[in-house]
Amino acid sequence: MSLNIVIIEDDVQLNLVISEYFKMKGCNTTSIYDGMQAINEIDKKRNTNISLYVIDVNLPSYGGIDIVKYIRKTDIDTPIIIITASLEIQNFIDAFDSGCNEYIKKPFHIKELEIRVNKLLKNCDDNIMFNEEFYFNHNTKCFYHKNEEIQLRNKEKKLIEILIQNLNKIVPNEVIYDYVWDGEIRENYPIRQLLADLRKKLPIDIIKTRVKQGYIIEI
């Protein structure tokens, strides 16, 4: 899956350089030059799988820090890199307090940006994508749909954990019982009922039954 990078920078030349560089790396890029335009585009892309935002602090009509805050109201996961020519420590503090992940001072070499991007986007492997709106994050051990966490009970989470740990492998019933119930009495709450409850919460059925063998999540 190609990475989708949104570049919010009013310096047209710098925006172009960043955009062209990542296009050469096989990424899809969206260039935005104005703060309010950025807000409108973020709203349009609400259900799009954005991989990364690169945002300048000083933008016309709506500041970069405020854009970070706006993004974080509904999206706590997508990495954000702030870029700025300012040397003020308060900008640095505000950027991280608002939810940015990296901070680069201008002028910078494009390779520095790439290194920061690679550092952040190695965490892309932490997301197992089932479609553009539905994914599992290894760090939080949670499912997300349209960037909203799907609330699961403890045993539902443990069932998902053991299946994700054995992705593309059949997990036998007894292994699931031992892991999920961990010594608890289980007769009154069989695995089929746990699966039925879990499947109701997920937007697509990703857990497949292998009769007389066990269960599997396949990618």
C-alpha positions as CSV (number, residue, x, y, z in Angstrom):
1,M,0.0,0.0,0.0
2,S,1.4,3.4,-1.0
3,L,1.9,5.9,1.8
4,N,-0.3,9.0,1.7
5,I,1.6,12.1,2.9
6,V,-0.1,15.5,3.4
7,I,2.3,18.5,3.2
8,I,1.0,21.7,4.7
9,E,3.6,24.4,3.9
10,D,3.1,27.9,2.4
11,D,6.6,28.1,0.9
12,V,5.7,26.9,-2.6
13,Q,9.2,25.8,-3.5
14,L,9.8,23.9,-0.3
15,N,6.4,22.2,-0.6
16,L,7.3,21.2,-4.1
17,V,10.7,19.8,-3.1
18,I,9.2,17.7,-0.3
19,S,6.3,16.5,-2.5
20,E,8.5,15.5,-5.5
21,Y,11.0,13.8,-3.2
22,F,8.4,11.5,-1.7
23,K,6.7,10.9,-5.0
24,M,10.1,9.6,-6.2
25,K,9.9,7.2,-3.2
26,G,6.6,5.9,-4.4
27,C,4.4,7.9,-2.0
28,N,1.2,9.7,-2.8
29,T,1.4,13.4,-1.7
30,T,-1.1,16.2,-1.2
31,S,0.3,19.7,-1.2
32,I,-1.6,22.4,0.8
33,Y,-0.4,26.1,1.2
34,D,-2.9,27.7,3.5
35,G,-4.2,27.0,7.0
36,M,-7.9,27.1,6.3
37,Q,-7.4,25.2,3.1
38,A,-5.7,22.6,5.3
39,I,-8.7,22.4,7.6
40,N,-11.1,21.9,4.6
41,E,-8.8,19.2,3.1
42,I,-8.5,17.4,6.5
43,D,-12.3,17.3,6.7
44,K,-12.5,15.9,3.2
45,K,-10.0,13.2,3.9
46,R,-11.5,12.2,7.2
47,N,-12.1,8.7,6.0
48,T,-8.9,8.4,4.0
49,N,-6.0,6.4,5.3
50,I,-3.4,9.3,5.8
51,S,0.1,8.0,6.6
52,L,1.7,11.2,7.7
53,Y,1.3,15.0,8.0
54,V,4.2,17.4,7.5
55,I,3.0,20.8,8.8
56,D,4.7,24.2,8.9
57,V,4.1,26.3,12.1
58,N,3.6,29.6,10.4
59,L,0.8,29.4,7.8
60,P,-1.6,32.0,6.4
61,S,-5.1,32.2,8.0
62,Y,-4.7,29.3,10.5
63,G,-1.5,28.3,12.3
64,G,0.2,24.9,12.2
65,I,-0.1,24.2,15.9
66,D,-3.9,24.8,15.7
67,I,-4.0,22.4,12.7
68,V,-2.2,19.8,14.8
69,K,-4.8,20.3,17.6
70,Y,-7.6,20.0,15.0
71,I,-6.3,16.7,13.7
72,R,-5.8,15.3,17.1
73,K,-9.5,15.9,18.0
74,T,-10.4,12.9,15.8
75,D,-7.2,11.2,14.9
76,I,-4.7,10.3,17.7
77,D,-2.6,7.9,15.7
78,T,-1.4,9.5,12.4
79,P,2.2,10.8,12.7
80,I,2.7,14.5,12.5
81,I,6.0,16.3,11.7
82,I,6.2,20.0,12.5
83,I,8.7,22.1,10.5
84,T,9.6,25.7,11.3
85,A,12.2,28.4,11.0
86,S,11.4,29.7,14.5
87,L,13.9,29.2,17.3
88,E,11.4,30.0,20.1
89,I,11.3,27.2,22.6
90,Q,7.6,27.8,23.3
91,N,6.8,26.7,19.7
92,F,8.7,23.5,20.4
93,I,6.8,23.0,23.6
94,D,3.4,23.9,22.1
95,A,4.0,21.5,19.1
96,F,4.6,18.5,21.3
97,D,1.9,19.4,23.8
98,S,-0.6,19.6,20.9
99,G,0.3,16.1,19.6
100,C,3.1,16.3,17.0
101,N,5.6,13.4,16.9
102,E,8.7,15.1,15.4
103,Y,10.0,18.7,15.0
104,I,12.5,19.9,12.4
105,K,14.0,23.3,12.2
106,K,14.5,25.1,8.9
107,P,16.7,25.0,6.9
108,F,17.0,21.2,6.8
109,H,18.3,18.7,4.3
110,I,15.7,16.6,2.6
111,K,17.5,13.5,3.8
112,E,17.0,14.6,7.4
113,L,13.3,14.7,6.8
114,E,13.4,11.3,5.2
115,I,15.2,9.9,8.3
116,R,12.5,11.3,10.6
117,V,9.8,10.0,8.3
118,N,11.3,6.5,8.2
119,K,11.6,6.5,12.0
120,L,7.9,7.3,12.4
121,L,6.6,5.2,9.5
122,K,8.4,2.1,10.6
123,N,5.4,2.0,13.0
124,C,3.2,1.5,9.9
125,D,4.2,-2.1,10.4
126,D,2.5,-1.8,13.7
127,N,-0.9,-1.5,11.9
128,I,-2.5,-4.5,10.3
129,M,-4.8,-3.1,7.7
130,F,-8.0,-5.0,6.9
131,N,-9.3,-2.2,4.7
132,E,-8.7,1.6,4.5
133,E,-11.0,2.2,7.5
134,F,-10.4,-0.9,9.7
135,Y,-7.1,-1.9,11.3
136,F,-5.4,-3.4,14.3
137,N,-2.6,-1.6,16.1
138,H,0.1,-3.7,17.7
139,N,1.2,-0.9,20.1
140,T,-2.3,-0.3,21.6
141,K,-3.5,-3.9,20.9
142,C,-6.8,-2.4,19.8
143,F,-8.9,-2.4,16.7
144,Y,-9.8,1.0,15.0
145,H,-12.6,1.7,12.6
146,K,-12.7,5.1,10.9
147,N,-10.0,6.2,13.5
148,E,-12.3,5.3,16.4
149,E,-11.2,2.6,18.8
150,I,-13.5,-0.4,19.0
151,Q,-14.2,-1.1,22.6
152,L,-13.6,-4.8,23.6
153,R,-14.0,-6.6,26.9
154,N,-10.9,-8.3,28.4
155,K,-11.6,-11.8,27.1
156,E,-12.3,-10.4,23.6
157,K,-9.0,-8.6,23.7
158,K,-7.1,-11.8,24.8
159,L,-8.8,-13.8,22.0
160,I,-7.7,-11.2,19.4
161,E,-4.1,-11.1,20.9
162,I,-3.6,-14.9,20.5
163,L,-5.0,-14.9,17.0
164,I,-2.9,-11.8,15.9
165,Q,0.2,-13.4,17.5
166,N,-0.4,-16.4,15.2
167,L,-1.5,-14.4,12.1
168,N,-2.2,-16.7,9.2
169,K,-1.9,-19.8,11.4
170,I,-4.7,-21.9,12.8
171,V,-4.9,-21.6,16.6
172,P,-6.3,-24.7,18.2
173,N,-9.3,-24.5,20.5
174,E,-7.3,-25.7,23.5
175,V,-4.6,-23.1,23.0
176,I,-7.3,-20.4,22.9
177,Y,-9.0,-21.7,26.0
178,D,-5.7,-21.8,27.9
179,Y,-4.7,-18.3,26.9
180,V,-8.1,-16.5,27.2
181,W,-9.5,-18.2,30.3
182,D,-6.1,-18.8,32.0
183,G,-7.3,-21.3,34.5
184,E,-10.8,-19.8,35.0
185,I,-13.9,-22.0,34.8
186,R,-15.1,-21.7,31.3
187,E,-18.1,-24.0,30.9
188,N,-20.6,-21.2,31.2
189,Y,-19.0,-19.1,28.5
190,P,-17.8,-21.2,25.6
191,I,-15.5,-19.9,22.9
192,R,-18.3,-19.8,20.3
193,Q,-20.3,-17.3,22.4
194,L,-17.2,-15.2,22.8
195,L,-16.6,-15.2,19.1
196,A,-20.3,-14.3,18.4
197,D,-20.1,-11.3,20.7
198,L,-16.8,-10.2,19.1
199,R,-18.0,-10.6,15.5
200,K,-20.9,-8.2,16.3
201,K,-18.4,-5.5,17.2
202,L,-16.2,-5.7,14.2
203,P,-17.1,-4.1,10.8
204,I,-16.0,-7.2,8.8
205,D,-15.7,-10.8,9.8
206,I,-11.9,-11.4,10.0
207,I,-12.0,-14.5,12.2
208,K,-12.4,-17.7,10.3
209,T,-13.5,-21.0,11.7
210,R,-11.6,-24.2,10.8
211,V,-13.9,-27.0,11.8
212,K,-12.3,-29.4,14.3
213,Q,-9.1,-27.5,14.1
214,G,-9.5,-24.0,15.6
215,Y,-9.6,-20.4,14.4
216,I,-7.5,-18.1,12.2
217,I,-7.1,-14.5,11.2
218,E,-5.7,-14.4,7.6
219,I,-4.2,-11.4,5.8
